[in-house]
Amino acid sequence: MSTTQTSERGHLRTLLTLAPYLWPKGEPGLRFRVVASLVLLVLAKAANVVVPIAFARAVDALAPEAGAAASIAAVPVALVLAYGLLRLTSSAFNEARDAIFVKVQGRASRRIALQVFRHLHALSLRFHLDRQTGGLSRVLERGTRGMTFVLDFLLFNIIPTIFEIILVALILWGMFDITFSAVIVVTVGVYIAFTLAFTEWRLRFRRAMNDTDTEANTRAVDSLLNYETVKYFGNETHEARRYDASLGRYETAYVRSEVSLNALNFGQQAVIAVGLTVVMMMAAGRVSQGEATPGGMTVGDFVLVNTYMIQLFQPLNFLGFAYREIKQGLVDMEAMFSLMREDREVADRPGAPPLDAAAGEIRFEDVRFGYRPDRAILKGVSFTVPPGRTLAIVGPTGAGKSTISRLLFRFYDATGGRVLIDGQDVRDVQQDSVRAAIGVVPQDTVLFNDTIRYNIAYGRPGASQEEIEAAARAAQVHDFVLRLPDGYDTRVGERGLKLSGGEKQRVAIARTLLKNPRIVILDEATSALDTRTEQDIQAALRDAARGRTTLVIAHRLSTVVEADEILVLQEGQVAERGAHAELIAADGLYAAMWRRQSEAVAAAEAAAAAQAAAGLPAPGRPA
């Protein structure tokens, strides 16, 4: 199958996908609006094709007879009024049609955008890690805008114009003969064929514009989202150079698109001029014969033919633009609808029940997983966390510690073995219920660009101010918030960049405490905190974890000393397990890691003491 055929089939599939939204089930009011809009469309075009007839008859009535001057009394006032009334009626029908249909159009846009938005949130973490935020947002923006263009131009421009052309051809055939209709049909046919062919050719420039625009937008968004990293390495010039390179490619495509548009406009006007000249020459010859002669025409008929030609070609002047926008709108909609067809890697099974996590026991049974088929991360991991107990998972980078939390939270499904909560395989229950039972304090805390109150309350939307403040106190962040000028109404900035790392992490801890989950995952939850604050937070976390099943993922071993059991991972397998004292006594991998960290801490403390003795500022503090 050729690329063109594939593209056309894709456009047809897009239109079929859009159709149900224009005839929504269970909404008779919107369906009535669709029918009323179509009726008004027909009435508007019917009134529009009668306007030239009224105008022509008025011209005939005003034309002097046998050289006599026409008097104002001879003017058929009724015809002039009819002409004005018809024009007003046609305009009124058109505006009423748009006013009635706009709710259908707005509702369709809203429903599709919401459906895509929900589907994007339902897709797996793998999809979002592979996608670029800037390009994804532009696909959504173009898709919703493209739907508006398709509805406006296809339903209310192209189809009505074709309907009007047919009506005019039939009227001229009935009033005169088939030659006028034939010339008009041929002219319109040549005009449409030229426009479509030329527009199809220049679509390559439009696609290049869109591609380079998406590239430029993606680079700009990525650069601005990583503002701090750009500053750290002083790469503002480098980022500007990359952005300008994308803009340069966009500029080239834009110039080519506009120049080809100029050529298209000239070609269209040439076709119109030739067709109009031929028709008017035919009409002029008929007028010169006199209306009494068979086939003769009046001056009013001459005006009628001219008016019809102008009236037909005015909307056709926008055919190239409309066709291009419809094609581009279909392409943009196809890109948006393709997001809806993205496979949900992690999906609930039909009829899956909610998770019953009354106790909160966690069990991994010979769990295997890899982000890629050729690279296994977990290679048969098994462990059990009894209800209300704490399990710590440690190990070198890349051992699979965070992967365990992702499988438990069901960001991914295990490729082998089972992940169980209270004896229920997480793949057999609803995802929402699994995530409702688990609270996570991640290492890399990202906050919404909103207030501190909103970010804490995100753990349980609708929580009262007293509950928010109680969670903030438990997370040791309440006093800090009160010292801010705007208190809990302080905005945290993009991704929370207005707060320090420790402040962000304490907000994240408060958010999880407010959620009050049955299972708590602490993924390096205190890694960004100083020693004293870490001790306070550890105490708060111990209180929050009391009676709950807790999974601690840690690199700093000092934070897991009190865990009921410590699991040491190495290369995706359980290398050691036991309590802190047992693992130290075994003098294995965990003991070696403990000695290295202890030596590093001792060296840092010795260096700090030496600096203090010499009167130098401590590391990280101003002199």
PATOR-57895 format. One line per field, with one value per residue (C-alpha): residue in one letter; z, x, y. Coordinates in steps of 0.2 Angstrom, whole numbers. Last residue first. Layout:
BEGIN
resn	(A, ...);
up	(Z, ...);
east	(X, ...);
north	(Y, ...);
This chain:
BEGIN
resn	(A, P, R, G, P, A, P, L, G, A, A, A, Q, A, A, A, A, A, E, A, A, A, V, A, E, S, Q, R, R, W, M, A, A, Y, L, G, D, A, A, I, L, E, A, H, A, G, R, E, A, V, Q, G, E, Q, L, V, L, I, E, D, A, E, V, V, T, S, L, R, H, A, I, V, L, T, T, R, G, R, A, A, D, R, L, A, A, Q, I, D, Q, E, T, R, T, D, L, A, S, T, A, E, D, L, I, V, I, R, P, N, K, L, L, T, R, A, I, A, V, R, Q, K, E, G, G, S, L, K, L, G, R, E, G, V, R, T, D, Y, G, D, P, L, R, L, V, F, D, H, V, Q, A, A, R, A, A, A, E, I, E, E, Q, S, A, G, P, R, G, Y, A, I, N, Y, R, I, T, D, N, F, L, V, T, D, Q, P, V, V, G, I, A, A, R, V, S, D, Q, Q, V, D, R, V, D, Q, G, D, I, L, V, R, G, G, T, A, D, Y, F, R, F, L, L, R, S, I, T, S, K, G, A, G, T, P, G, V, I, A, L, T, R, G, P, P, V, T, F, S, V, G, K, L, I, A, R, D, P, R, Y, G, F, R, V, D, E, F, R, I, E, G, A, A, A, D, L, P, P, A, G, P, R, D, A, V, E, R, D, E, R, M, L, S, F, M, A, E, M, D, V, L, G, Q, K, I, E, R, Y, A, F, G, L, F, N, L, P, Q, F, L, Q, I, M, Y, T, N, V, L, V, F, D, G, V, T, M, G, G, P, T, A, E, G, Q, S, V, R, G, A, A, M, M, M, V, V, T, L, G, V, A, I, V, A, Q, Q, G, F, N, L, A, N, L, S, V, E, S, R, V, Y, A, T, E, Y, R, G, L, S, A, D, Y, R, R, A, E, H, T, E, N, G, F, Y, K, V, T, E, Y, N, L, L, S, D, V, A, R, T, N, A, E, T, D, T, D, N, M, A, R, R, F, R, L, R, W, E, T, F, A, L, T, F, A, I, Y, V, G, V, T, V, V, I, V, A, S, F, T, I, D, F, M, G, W, L, I, L, A, V, L, I, I, E, F, I, T, P, I, I, N, F, L, L, F, D, L, V, F, T, M, G, R, T, G, R, E, L, V, R, S, L, G, G, T, Q, R, D, L, H, F, R, L, S, L, A, H, L, H, R, F, V, Q, L, A, I, R, R, S, A, R, G, Q, V, K, V, F, I, A, D, R, A, E, N, F, A, S, S, T, L, R, L, L, G, Y, A, L, V, L, A, V, P, V, A, A, I, S, A, A, A, G, A, E, P, A, L, A, D, V, A, R, A, F, A, I, P, V, V, V, N, A, A, K, A, L, V, L, L, V, L, S, A, V, V, R, F, R, L, G, P, E, G, K, P, W, L, Y, P, A, L, T, L, L, T, R, L, H, G, R, E, S, T, Q, T, T, S, M);
up	(283, 275, 279, 267, 275, 292, 292, 297, 314, 314, 327, 317, 301, 311, 318, 301, 293, 308, 305, 287, 290, 303, 291, 277, 288, 294, 276, 271, 287, 284, 266, 271, 285, 272, 260, 273, 291, 297, 314, 305, 296, 313, 322, 308, 307, 293, 275, 263, 244, 238, 219, 206, 205, 223, 236, 254, 264, 281, 294, 309, 304, 318, 309, 293, 293, 297, 281, 270, 253, 258, 252, 267, 266, 280, 285, 297, 316, 319, 303, 307, 324, 316, 302, 316, 324, 308, 304, 320, 317, 299, 305, 316, 303, 288, 276, 258, 260, 272, 262, 253, 246, 261, 256, 268, 268, 276, 270, 281, 266, 278, 282, 264, 261, 277, 270, 254, 262, 272, 256, 248, 264, 263, 245, 247, 242, 228, 216, 220, 203, 196, 211, 229, 231, 249, 254, 269, 277, 265, 273, 278, 296, 298, 285, 294, 310, 301, 292, 306, 296, 311, 312, 293, 296, 310, 299, 285, 297, 305, 287, 283, 270, 254, 243, 253, 249, 238, 254, 257, 239, 240, 257, 251, 237, 218, 205, 209, 219, 214, 227, 221, 235, 236, 251, 245, 253, 249, 251, 238, 226, 227, 226, 211, 202, 204, 209, 200, 195, 213, 218, 234, 249, 260, 247, 234, 221, 210, 200, 183, 171, 186, 181, 180, 189, 201, 217, 223, 206, 207, 225, 220, 205, 218, 226, 209, 212, 201, 214, 228, 241, 254, 257, 274, 280, 294, 302, 305, 294, 290, 276, 266, 254, 237, 223, 207, 196, 197, 185, 169, 153, 136, 138, 143, 159, 167, 180, 190, 207, 215, 227, 234, 249, 258, 272, 275, 287, 280, 263, 253, 235, 224, 213, 195, 183, 167, 172, 176, 164, 166, 148, 143, 124, 115, 105, 115, 110, 92, 94, 97, 82, 71, 77, 71, 54, 53, 57, 44, 31, 36, 37, 20, 13, 21, 15, -2, -2, 4, -13, -15, -3, -14, -30, -29, -24, -38, -51, -45, -45, -63, -69, -60, -67, -85, -81, -75, -91, -100, -109, -126, -129, -141, -146, -136, -122, -134, -144, -135, -119, -125, -131, -114, -105, -116, -113, -94, -93, -102, -92, -76, -80, -85, -70, -58, -65, -64, -47, -41, -49, -41, -24, -25, -30, -15, -4, -11, -5, 12, 14, 8, 20, 35, 31, 31, 47, 56, 52, 59, 74, 78, 76, 87, 101, 100, 100, 115, 124, 121, 126, 142, 146, 162, 169, 185, 176, 163, 177, 187, 172, 169, 166, 155, 144, 142, 138, 125, 117, 115, 108, 95, 90, 89, 78, 67, 65, 62, 49, 40, 39, 32, 19, 14, 13, -2, -14, -7, -9, -27, -31, -20, -28, -46, -44, -36, -48, -63, -56, -52, -70, -77, -67, -71, -89, -89, -80, -92, -107, -100, -104, -97, -82, -78, -82, -72, -57, -58, -58, -44, -33, -37, -32, -16, -10, -14, -4, 10, 11, 10, 22, 37, 40, 33, 38, 55, 60, 54, 61, 78, 78, 73, 89, 100, 91, 90, 109, 113, 102, 108, 126, 121, 112, 127, 139, 130, 130, 135, 153, 151, 141, 154, 168, 161, 153, 164, 166, 147, 146, 158, 147, 131, 138, 145, 128, 119, 130, 130, 112, 109, 121, 113, 96, 102, 111, 95, 85, 90, 89, 72, 65, 71, 63, 47, 47, 51, 37, 25, 32, 30, 12, 9, 17, 7, -9, -4, 0, -17, -25, -15, -19, -38, -45, -57, -45, -45, -63, -77, -91, -108, -121, -126, -108, -95, -83, -65, -66, -74, -60, -47, -56, -56, -37, -33, -43, -35, -18, -21, -20, -2, 4, 0, 7, 24, 24, 21, 35, 47, 44, 48, 64, 70, 68, 77, 91, 93, 95, 109, 118, 116, 126, 130, 116, 108, 90, 86, 98, 89, 73, 79, 78, 61, 55, 62, 53, 37, 39, 43, 27, 17, 24, 21, 3, 1, 8, -5, 0);
east	(165, 150, 145, 146, 161, 164, 172, 191, 197, 211, 202, 186, 195, 203, 186, 178, 191, 190, 171, 173, 185, 174, 159, 170, 176, 159, 153, 167, 164, 146, 148, 160, 148, 134, 144, 150, 156, 142, 143, 139, 124, 118, 119, 109, 95, 95, 98, 112, 115, 97, 98, 97, 116, 118, 104, 106, 89, 89, 76, 67, 74, 83, 100, 91, 95, 114, 116, 115, 110, 92, 76, 65, 49, 36, 21, 11, 8, 21, 27, 21, 29, 45, 44, 43, 58, 67, 62, 70, 86, 87, 84, 100, 110, 106, 92, 93, 95, 80, 67, 80, 65, 53, 39, 24, 10, -7, -8, -11, -12, -8, 8, 13, 10, 20, 34, 34, 34, 49, 58, 55, 62, 77, 81, 78, 62, 60, 63, 47, 45, 42, 39, 35, 20, 18, -1, 4, 13, 13, 28, 37, 40, 24, 30, 47, 37, 26, 40, 45, 36, 25, 21, 17, 5, -4, -5, -13, -26, -30, -32, -44, -41, -51, -37, -28, -9, -11, -15, 4, 6, -9, -5, 13, 6, 7, 20, 18, 32, 45, 54, 69, 72, 53, 42, 29, 12, 4, -14, -22, -9, -15, -33, -30, -21, -37, -33, -26, -9, -6, -7, -17, -10, -10, -1, 8, 21, 22, 36, 41, 39, 34, 22, 27, 22, 13, 17, 26, 34, 41, 46, 56, 64, 71, 82, 88, 106, 110, 119, 126, 115, 101, 83, 76, 61, 50, 36, 17, 11, 25, 37, 41, 56, 60, 70, 72, 84, 79, 87, 88, 95, 91, 72, 73, 67, 70, 60, 60, 51, 54, 40, 39, 28, 21, 9, -3, -16, -32, -25, -41, -36, -51, -58, -53, -68, -58, -39, -32, -19, 0, 7, -8, -5, -5, -21, -26, -9, -13, -28, -17, -6, -21, -29, -13, -13, -32, -29, -15, -26, -41, -29, -22, -39, -46, -31, -32, -51, -50, -53, -67, -77, -76, -77, -95, -102, -91, -98, -116, -114, -108, -122, -135, -127, -129, -146, -150, -144, -156, -152, -155, -157, -171, -171, -182, -169, -158, -144, -131, -136, -132, -115, -112, -117, -105, -91, -95, -94, -77, -70, -75, -67, -51, -50, -54, -41, -28, -33, -30, -13, -8, -14, -4, 12, 10, 7, 23, 33, 25, 29, 47, 49, 42, 53, 68, 63, 59, 77, 84, 73, 80, 98, 93, 87, 104, 114, 103, 107, 126, 126, 117, 129, 137, 138, 128, 117, 111, 108, 98, 87, 83, 64, 69, 81, 68, 55, 65, 72, 54, 48, 62, 59, 40, 42, 55, 42, 28, 37, 43, 25, 20, 34, 29, 11, 17, 13, -4, -8, -3, -13, -28, -28, -26, -40, -52, -49, -50, -67, -73, -70, -77, -93, -95, -92, -104, -118, -116, -117, -132, -145, -153, -164, -165, -146, -142, -152, -145, -127, -131, -138, -123, -110, -120, -119, -100, -98, -108, -97, -81, -85, -96, -93, -75, -69, -76, -76, -58, -51, -58, -51, -34, -34, -37, -24, -11, -12, -11, 4, 12, 11, 19, 33, 38, 36, 48, 42, 53, 51, 32, 30, 40, 30, 15, 0, -15, -10, -9, -27, -34, -27, -33, -51, -51, -45, -58, -72, -68, -66, -82, -91, -84, -90, -107, -108, -103, -116, -130, -120, -113, -130, -137, -123, -126, -145, -143, -131, -143, -158, -149, -144, -162, -169, -158, -163, -182, -181, -174, -187, -202, -196, -199, -191, -203, -206, -188, -190, -180, -175, -182, -170, -181, -183, -171, -164, -170, -183, -169, -157, -170, -173, -155, -153, -168, -160, -142, -150, -159, -142, -139, -156, -154, -137, -143, -158, -147, -135, -149, -156, -138, -137, -154, -149, -133, -141, -155, -141, -133, -150, -153, -137, -137, -125, -115, -118, -103, -92, -96, -89, -72, -65, -73, -64, -48, -50, -53, -37, -27, -34, -29, -12, -10, -16, -4, 11, 7, 0);
north	(162, 154, 136, 122, 114, 122, 139, 140, 144, 131, 121, 121, 116, 101, 96, 97, 86, 74, 73, 70, 56, 48, 49, 41, 27, 23, 22, 10, 0, -2, -7, -20, -26, -27, -37, -50, -49, -61, -51, -35, -44, -51, -34, -25, -38, -52, -54, -56, -58, -56, -55, -41, -38, -37, -34, -34, -36, -29, -35, -27, -10, -1, 1, 7, 25, 23, 13, 28, 20, 17, 9, 7, -3, -1, -11, 0, -1, 12, 19, 37, 36, 29, 43, 56, 49, 48, 66, 72, 62, 69, 86, 84, 76, 88, 82, 78, 59, 58, 49, 38, 29, 27, 16, 16, 3, 5, 23, 39, 51, 65, 57, 55, 74, 78, 67, 76, 93, 87, 82, 99, 108, 97, 100, 119, 127, 139, 125, 116, 108, 126, 137, 134, 146, 152, 150, 140, 154, 170, 179, 162, 159, 149, 137, 134, 130, 118, 108, 95, 81, 78, 96, 97, 82, 91, 107, 98, 90, 107, 115, 102, 88, 89, 81, 68, 67, 82, 92, 94, 101, 112, 120, 123, 133, 129, 124, 106, 98, 85, 75, 65, 53, 47, 47, 35, 30, 13, 8, 20, 14, -4, 2, 12, -2, -13, -31, -47, -39, -35, -53, -55, -64, -48, -39, -50, -48, -64, -73, -68, -53, -42, -29, -11, 5, -7, 1, -15, -16, 2, -1, -17, -7, 6, -7, -16, -18, -3, 7, -4, -12, -9, -14, -11, -21, -14, -23, -18, -33, -46, -41, -56, -59, -67, -60, -71, -61, -43, -31, -42, -34, -41, -40, -22, -14, -31, -41, -57, -60, -77, -73, -56, -54, -38, -40, -24, -31, -23, -22, -28, -23, -19, -32, -35, -37, -36, -36, -19, -12, -10, -9, 2, 1, 18, 20, 35, 43, 39, 50, 65, 61, 57, 74, 83, 74, 77, 96, 97, 90, 101, 116, 112, 110, 126, 136, 130, 131, 149, 157, 144, 154, 170, 159, 155, 172, 180, 168, 170, 189, 189, 177, 188, 204, 198, 192, 209, 216, 205, 189, 182, 163, 166, 184, 196, 198, 206, 199, 210, 202, 185, 190, 199, 182, 172, 185, 185, 166, 166, 180, 172, 155, 164, 175, 161, 150, 164, 169, 151, 151, 167, 161, 144, 154, 165, 149, 142, 157, 156, 137, 139, 154, 144, 129, 139, 148, 132, 125, 141, 140, 123, 129, 144, 132, 123, 139, 146, 130, 131, 150, 146, 132, 139, 121, 124, 137, 124, 112, 124, 128, 110, 113, 128, 118, 104, 117, 126, 110, 103, 119, 119, 101, 103, 119, 109, 95, 107, 118, 102, 96, 113, 112, 95, 101, 111, 96, 92, 111, 111, 95, 101, 119, 113, 100, 112, 126, 114, 107, 125, 130, 115, 116, 135, 131, 117, 127, 141, 129, 119, 132, 148, 148, 129, 127, 142, 136, 118, 125, 137, 123, 111, 125, 129, 111, 111, 127, 120, 104, 114, 128, 124, 105, 104, 121, 123, 105, 101, 118, 114, 97, 103, 115, 100, 90, 104, 107, 89, 86, 102, 95, 79, 87, 98, 84, 72, 54, 39, 41, 44, 28, 17, 24, 15, 23, 27, 46, 47, 39, 52, 66, 58, 56, 74, 81, 71, 76, 94, 95, 86, 98, 113, 107, 103, 119, 129, 121, 133, 149, 143, 139, 155, 165, 156, 158, 176, 179, 171, 181, 197, 194, 188, 204, 215, 208, 207, 225, 229, 218, 226, 243, 240, 255, 264, 278, 282, 286, 277, 288, 283, 276, 261, 256, 262, 248, 250, 235, 224, 229, 224, 207, 204, 208, 196, 182, 186, 183, 167, 157, 164, 160, 142, 142, 149, 137, 122, 127, 131, 113, 106, 117, 111, 93, 95, 105, 92, 79, 90, 91, 72, 69, 50, 46, 59, 63, 74, 64, 48, 56, 59, 42, 40, 56, 49, 32, 41, 52, 36, 28, 43, 43, 24, 27, 41, 31, 17, 0);
